[in-house]
Amino acid sequence: MPQVSHRLSPQRVVVQPELLEVTALNEHSWQVCDSRREPTDAMRLLAFIERRRDSYRITWLAGGRGWAIFRDFDAALRSVRIRCLDQSLDD
């Protein structure tokens, strides 16, 4: 997984194999999108990840509603991929 900078300026990171696009919204939150969908497609936005003290909270927008907490950013991204994309990789 690529390292994510916690800078204030927005940053885009594409995660293997270019399925997830992660954009920093500020120094402690990111949006995660399905890079296979058009930018105008509302289904492109999968989740938000927020850094909270020593953990990362995902607010799900796809694959079911709700939230989950992870100890590290990479685990949170893996969870988004598994929950939102792995079921549709054969589409």
DSSP file (Angstrom, degrees, kcal/mol; ACC not computed):
  #  RESIDUE AA STRUCTURE BP1 BP2  ACC     N-H-->O    O-->H-N    N-H-->O    O-->H-N    TCO  KAPPA ALPHA  PHI   PSI    X-CA   Y-CA   Z-CA
    1    1 A M              0   0    0      0, 0.0     2,-0.1     0, 0.0    14,-0.1   0.000 360.0 360.0 360.0 141.7    0.0    0.0    0.0
    2    2 A P        -     0   0    0      0, 0.0     2,-0.3     0, 0.0    11,-0.0  -0.391 360.0-107.2 -70.2 150.9    1.3    3.5   -0.7
    3    3 A Q        -     0   0    0     -2,-0.1     2,-0.6     1,-0.0     0, 0.0  -0.589  31.2-140.4 -75.5 139.7    2.1    5.7    2.2
    4    4 A V        -     0   0    0     -2,-0.3     2,-0.2    -3,-0.0    69,-0.1  -0.905   9.8-137.0-106.5 124.9   -0.4    8.5    2.7
    5    5 A S        -     0   0    0     -2,-0.6     6,-0.1     1,-0.1    19,-0.0  -0.554   3.8-144.4 -77.6 142.2    0.9   11.9    3.6
    6    6 A H        +     0   0    0     -2,-0.2    -1,-0.1    22,-0.0     2,-0.1  -0.148  51.6 139.9 -99.0  38.2   -1.0   13.7    6.3
    7    7 A R        -     0   0    0      2,-0.1     4,-0.1     1,-0.1    19,-0.1  -0.324  61.6-121.2 -76.6 162.7   -0.5   17.1    4.7
    8    8 A L  S    S+     0   0    0     19,-0.1    -1,-0.1     2,-0.1    20,-0.1   0.850  88.5  84.8 -73.1 -34.9   -3.2   19.8    4.6
    9    9 A S  S    S-     0   0    0      1,-0.1    -2,-0.1    18,-0.1    17,-0.1  -0.435  94.3 -97.7 -73.0 142.6   -3.3   20.0    0.8
   10   10 A P        -     0   0    0      0, 0.0     2,-0.4     0, 0.0    15,-0.1  -0.267  45.2-173.2 -58.0 141.9   -5.5   17.5   -1.0
   11   11 A Q        -     0   0    0     13,-0.2    13,-2.4    -4,-0.1     2,-0.5  -0.995  15.5-143.5-138.9 141.8   -3.6   14.5   -2.4
   12   12 A R  E     -A   23   0A   0     -2,-0.4     2,-0.4    11,-0.2    11,-0.2  -0.912  16.8-179.0-109.1 134.6   -4.7   11.7   -4.6
   13   13 A V  E     -A   22   0A   0      9,-2.6     9,-3.6    -2,-0.5     2,-0.5  -1.000  14.5-151.8-130.2 129.5   -3.3    8.2   -4.1
   14   14 A V  E     -A   21   0A   0     -2,-0.4     2,-0.3     7,-0.2     7,-0.2  -0.909  15.6-147.3-104.6 127.9   -4.4    5.2   -6.3
   15   15 A V  E >>> -A   20   0A   0      5,-2.9     4,-1.6    -2,-0.5     5,-0.9  -0.704  41.9 -46.7 -98.5 144.4   -4.2    1.9   -4.6
   16   16 A Q  T 345S+     0   0    0      1,-0.3     4,-0.3    -2,-0.3     3,-0.2  -0.018 127.8  13.7 -46.5 151.3   -3.4   -1.4   -6.4
   17   17 A P  T 345S-     0   0    0      0, 0.0    -1,-0.3     0, 0.0    -2,-0.1  -0.174 114.9 -94.7 -84.0  73.0   -4.4   -2.3   -9.0
   18   18 A E  T <45S+     0   0    0     -3,-0.7    -2,-0.2     2,-0.1     3,-0.1   0.841  92.7 117.5  60.9  38.7   -5.7    1.2   -9.5
   19   19 A L  T  <5 +     0   0    0     -4,-1.6    16,-2.9    -3,-0.2    17,-0.5   0.796  64.2  53.3 -99.1 -38.6   -9.2    0.4   -8.1
   20   20 A L  E   < -AB  15  34A   0     -5,-0.9    -5,-2.9    -4,-0.3     2,-0.5  -0.851  63.7-163.5-103.0 133.4   -9.3    2.7   -5.1
   21   21 A E  E     -AB  14  33A   0     12,-2.6    12,-2.7    -2,-0.5     2,-0.5  -0.973   8.9-163.5-113.7 122.0   -8.6    6.4   -5.4
   22   22 A V  E     -AB  13  32A   0     -9,-3.6    -9,-2.6    -2,-0.5     2,-0.5  -0.920   5.4-172.8-110.5 124.2   -7.9    8.1   -2.1
   23   23 A T  E     -AB  12  31A   0      8,-2.5     8,-2.4    -2,-0.5     2,-0.3  -0.970  21.8-131.8-120.3 123.0   -8.1   11.9   -1.8
   24   24 A A  E     - B   0  30A   0    -13,-2.4     6,-0.3    -2,-0.5   -13,-0.2  -0.558  18.9-175.2 -70.0 130.0   -7.0   13.7    1.3
   25   25 A L  E    S-     0   0A   0      4,-3.0     2,-0.2     1,-0.3     5,-0.2   0.759  70.3 -28.5 -94.2 -32.7   -9.7   16.3    2.3
   26   26 A N  E >  S- B   0  29A   0      3,-1.5     3,-0.8   -17,-0.1    -1,-0.3  -0.852  89.7 -63.3-161.1-165.3   -7.6   17.7    5.1
   27   27 A E  T 3  S+     0   0    0     -2,-0.2   -19,-0.1     1,-0.2     3,-0.1   0.617 131.3  28.4 -72.0  -9.8   -4.8   16.5    7.5
   28   28 A H  T 3  S+     0   0    0      1,-0.1    23,-3.1   -20,-0.1     2,-0.3   0.249 112.2  59.6-135.6  15.1   -7.1   13.9    9.2
   29   29 A S  E <   -BC  26  50A   0     -3,-0.8    -4,-3.0    21,-0.2    -3,-1.5  -1.000  49.3-179.0-149.3 148.8   -9.7   12.8    6.6
   30   30 A W  E     -BC  24  49A   0     19,-2.6    19,-2.6    -2,-0.3     2,-0.4  -0.956  20.4-136.0-138.9 152.8   -9.9   11.2    3.2
   31   31 A Q  E     -BC  23  48A   0     -8,-2.4    -8,-2.5    -2,-0.3     2,-0.5  -0.921  17.8-150.8-108.6 144.1  -12.5   10.1    0.7
   32   32 A V  E     -BC  22  47A   0     15,-2.9    14,-2.8    -2,-0.4    15,-1.6  -0.963  18.7-178.7-118.7 125.2  -12.2    6.7   -1.0
   33   33 A C  E     -BC  21  45A   0    -12,-2.7   -12,-2.6    -2,-0.5     2,-0.8  -0.827  35.5-111.8-123.1 158.6  -13.6    6.3   -4.5
   34   34 A D  E >   -B   20   0A   0     10,-2.7     3,-1.6    -2,-0.3   -14,-0.2  -0.824  26.9-157.8 -86.1 109.4  -13.9    3.5   -7.1
   35   35 A S  T 3  S+     0   0    0    -16,-2.9    -1,-0.1    -2,-0.8   -15,-0.1   0.626  84.6  69.6 -69.4 -11.9  -11.5    4.7   -9.8
   36   36 A R  T 3  S+     0   0    0    -17,-0.5    -1,-0.3     8,-0.1     2,-0.2   0.685  88.1  79.6 -78.0 -17.0  -13.3    2.5  -12.4
   37   37 A R  S <  S-     0   0    0     -3,-1.6    -4,-0.0     7,-0.1     0, 0.0  -0.573  92.5 -97.7 -92.5 154.8  -16.4    4.7  -12.3
   38   38 A E    >   -     0   0    0     -2,-0.2     3,-2.0     1,-0.1     6,-0.2  -0.353  32.8-115.9 -65.6 147.0  -16.9    8.1  -14.0
   39   39 A P  T 3  S+     0   0    0      0, 0.0    -1,-0.1     0, 0.0     5,-0.1   0.748 116.4  54.2 -57.5 -24.1  -16.2   11.2  -11.9
   40   40 A T  T 3  S+     0   0    0      4,-0.0     2,-0.5     3,-0.0    -2,-0.0   0.521  83.6 104.4 -87.7  -5.8  -19.9   12.2  -12.3
   41   41 A D    X   -     0   0    0     -3,-2.0     3,-1.8     1,-0.2     4,-0.3  -0.667  61.9-152.7 -80.9 119.5  -21.2    8.8  -11.0
   42   42 A A  G >  S+     0   0    0     -2,-0.5     3,-0.8     1,-0.3    -1,-0.2   0.754  94.1  65.3 -62.9 -24.7  -22.5    9.1   -7.4
   43   43 A M  G 3  S+     0   0    0      1,-0.2    -1,-0.3   -10,-0.0    -9,-0.1   0.529  81.4  81.8 -76.3  -4.8  -21.7    5.4   -6.9
   44   44 A R  G <  S+     0   0    0     -3,-1.8   -10,-2.7    -6,-0.2     2,-0.5   0.868  73.7  80.9 -65.4 -38.1  -18.0    6.3   -7.3
   45   45 A L  E <   +C   33   0A   0     -3,-0.8   -12,-0.2    -4,-0.3     3,-0.1  -0.617  52.8 167.9 -77.9 117.8  -17.7    7.5   -3.6
   46   46 A L  E     -     0   0A   0    -14,-2.8    15,-2.8    -2,-0.5    16,-1.2   0.832  53.5 -24.8 -99.3 -41.3  -17.3    4.4   -1.4
   47   47 A A  E     -CD  32  60A   0    -15,-1.6   -15,-2.9    13,-0.2     2,-0.4  -0.987  46.0-122.4-165.7 164.5  -16.3    5.7    2.1
   48   48 A F  E     -CD  31  59A   0     11,-1.9    11,-2.6    -2,-0.3     2,-0.4  -0.960  22.1-156.9-115.8 141.5  -14.8    8.4    4.2
   49   49 A I  E     -CD  30  58A   0    -19,-2.6   -19,-2.6    -2,-0.4     2,-0.4  -0.982   9.4-171.9-119.2 131.2  -11.8    7.7    6.5
   50   50 A E  E     -CD  29  57A   0      7,-2.5     7,-3.0    -2,-0.4     2,-0.5  -0.976  21.0-133.1-122.7 134.4  -11.1    9.9    9.5
   51   51 A R  E     - D   0  56A   0    -23,-3.1     2,-0.5    -2,-0.4     5,-0.2  -0.758  26.2-179.1 -83.7 126.4   -8.0    9.8   11.7
   52   52 A R  E >   - D   0  55A   0      3,-3.0     3,-1.7    -2,-0.5     2,-0.3  -0.920  56.8 -63.2-130.8 104.9   -9.1    9.9   15.4
   53   53 A R  T 3  S-     0   0    0     -2,-0.5    -1,-0.0     1,-0.3    -2,-0.0  -0.397 121.7 -10.5  53.7-113.4   -6.3    9.8   17.9
   54   54 A D  T 3  S+     0   0    0     -2,-0.3     2,-0.3    -3,-0.1    -1,-0.3   0.070 128.9  60.1-103.1  23.8   -4.6    6.4   17.3
   55   55 A S  E <  S-D   52   0A   0     -3,-1.7    -3,-3.0    17,-0.0     2,-0.4  -0.891  70.1-126.6-143.0 172.8   -7.2    4.9   15.0
   56   56 A Y  E     -DE  51  70A   0     14,-3.1    14,-2.8    -2,-0.3     2,-0.5  -0.992  18.6-154.6-127.0 126.9   -9.0    5.4   11.7
   57   57 A R  E     -DE  50  69A   0     -7,-3.0    -7,-2.5    -2,-0.4     2,-0.5  -0.882   4.8-155.1-105.5 128.5  -12.8    5.4   11.4
   58   58 A I  E     -DE  49  68A   0     10,-3.1    10,-1.8    -2,-0.5     2,-0.6  -0.876   2.4-160.1-100.1 130.9  -14.5    4.5    8.2
   59   59 A T  E     -DE  48  67A   0    -11,-2.6   -11,-1.9    -2,-0.5     8,-0.2  -0.963  24.4-137.3-105.5 114.9  -18.0    5.8    7.4
   60   60 A W  E     +DE  47  66A   0      6,-2.3     6,-0.6    -2,-0.6   -13,-0.2  -0.504  35.0 166.6 -78.2 136.9  -19.4    3.5    4.7
   61   61 A L  S    S+     0   0    0    -15,-2.8     2,-0.3     1,-0.2   -14,-0.2   0.430  73.9  35.1-118.7 -12.1  -21.3    4.9    1.8
   62   62 A A  S    S+     0   0    0    -16,-1.2    -1,-0.2     2,-0.2    22,-0.1  -0.944 106.3  36.3-137.6 157.5  -21.3    1.7   -0.2
   63   63 A G  S    S-     0   0    0     -2,-0.3    -1,-0.1    21,-0.1     2,-0.1   0.716 129.7 -34.3  74.1  19.6  -21.5   -2.0    0.7
   64   64 A G  S    S-     0   0    0     -3,-0.1    -2,-0.2    20,-0.0     2,-0.1  -0.135  77.9 -87.7 109.3 151.5  -23.9   -1.2    3.5
   65   65 A R  S    S+     0   0    0     -4,-0.1     2,-0.3    -2,-0.1    -4,-0.1  -0.461  75.7  63.8 -90.1 164.1  -24.3    1.8    5.8
   66   66 A G  E     -E   60   0A   0     -6,-0.6    -6,-2.3    -2,-0.1     2,-0.3  -0.846  69.6 -88.0 125.6-159.7  -22.5    2.3    9.2
   67   67 A W  E     -E   59   0A   0     -2,-0.3     2,-0.3    -8,-0.2    -8,-0.2  -0.958  23.1-164.2-149.8 164.9  -19.0    2.7   10.4
   68   68 A A  E     -E   58   0A   0    -10,-1.8   -10,-3.1    -2,-0.3     2,-0.4  -0.978  15.0-134.9-149.9 155.4  -15.9    0.7   11.5
   69   69 A I  E     -E   57   0A   0     -2,-0.3     2,-0.3   -12,-0.2   -12,-0.2  -0.949  20.0-176.8-120.3 137.2  -12.7    1.5   13.4
   70   70 A F  E     -E   56   0A   0    -14,-2.8   -14,-3.1    -2,-0.4     3,-0.0  -0.927  30.4-132.2-130.4 153.6   -9.2    0.3   12.4
   71   71 A R  S    S+     0   0    0     -2,-0.3     2,-0.3   -16,-0.2    -1,-0.1   0.782  89.2  26.7 -76.5 -28.2   -5.8    0.7   14.1
   72   72 A D  S  > S-     0   0    0    -16,-0.1     4,-1.6     1,-0.1   -16,-0.1  -0.946  74.9-119.4-139.0 160.8   -4.0    1.7   10.9
   73   73 A F  H  > S+     0   0    0     -2,-0.3     4,-2.4     1,-0.2     5,-0.2   0.880 110.5  55.6 -64.0 -42.1   -4.7    3.3    7.6
   74   74 A D  H  > S+     0   0    0      1,-0.2     4,-2.5     2,-0.2    -1,-0.2   0.893 106.9  50.4 -61.1 -40.4   -3.7    0.3    5.4
   75   75 A A  H  > S+     0   0    0      1,-0.2     4,-2.0     2,-0.2    -1,-0.2   0.886 109.1  52.3 -64.6 -38.0   -6.1   -2.0    7.3
   76   76 A A  H  X S+     0   0    0     -4,-1.6     4,-1.9     2,-0.2    -2,-0.2   0.923 110.3  47.5 -63.3 -44.5   -8.9    0.6    6.7
   77   77 A L  H  X S+     0   0    0     -4,-2.4     4,-2.5     1,-0.2    -2,-0.2   0.909 109.8  52.5 -64.4 -41.9   -8.2    0.7    2.9
   78   78 A R  H  X S+     0   0    0     -4,-2.5     4,-2.8     1,-0.2    -1,-0.2   0.904 108.3  52.2 -58.8 -39.9   -8.1   -3.1    2.7
   79   79 A S  H  X S+     0   0    0     -4,-2.0     4,-2.8     2,-0.2     5,-0.3   0.899 107.9  50.3 -64.3 -41.1  -11.5   -3.2    4.4
   80   80 A V  H  X>S+     0   0    0     -4,-1.9     4,-2.8     2,-0.2     5,-0.6   0.935 112.5  47.6 -61.8 -45.5  -12.9   -0.7    1.9
   81   81 A R  I  X>S+     0   0    0     -4,-2.5     5,-2.5     3,-0.2     4,-2.1   0.943 115.2  44.5 -62.2 -47.1  -11.6   -2.8   -1.0
   82   82 A I  I  <5S+     0   0    0     -4,-2.8     5,-0.4     3,-0.2    -2,-0.2   0.935 120.5  39.5 -63.1 -46.9  -12.9   -6.1    0.4
   83   83 A R  I  <5S+     0   0    0     -4,-2.8    -2,-0.2    -5,-0.2    -1,-0.2   0.873 130.2  24.5 -72.4 -38.2  -16.3   -4.7    1.4
   84   84 A C  I  <5S+     0   0    0     -4,-2.8    -3,-0.2    -5,-0.3    -2,-0.2   0.750 131.7  21.5-104.0 -26.5  -17.0   -2.5   -1.6
   85   85 A L  I >X<S+     0   0    0     -4,-2.1     3,-2.4    -5,-0.6     4,-0.5   0.816  99.8  72.0-115.5 -41.1  -14.9   -3.8   -4.6
   86   86 A D  G >4<S+     0   0    0     -5,-2.5     3,-0.7     1,-0.3     4,-0.2   0.798  98.9  54.7 -55.3 -30.9  -13.9   -7.5   -4.3
   87   87 A Q  G 34 S+     0   0    0     -5,-0.4    -1,-0.3     1,-0.2     3,-0.2   0.721 114.0  41.4 -72.3 -20.6  -17.4   -8.7   -4.9
   88   88 A S  G X4 S+     0   0    0     -3,-2.4     3,-1.8     1,-0.1    -1,-0.2   0.284  79.4 104.7-111.5  11.2  -17.6   -6.7   -8.1
   89   89 A L  T << S+     0   0    0     -3,-0.7    -1,-0.1    -4,-0.5    -2,-0.1   0.755  79.8  55.8 -66.0 -22.4  -14.2   -7.3   -9.6
   90   90 A D  T 3         0   0    0     -4,-0.2    -1,-0.3    -3,-0.2    -2,-0.1   0.475 360.0 360.0 -86.7  -1.0  -15.6   -9.7  -12.2
   91   91 A D    <         0   0    0     -3,-1.8    -1,-0.2     0, 0.0    -2,-0.1   0.490 360.0 360.0 -67.4 360.0  -18.1   -7.1  -13.5
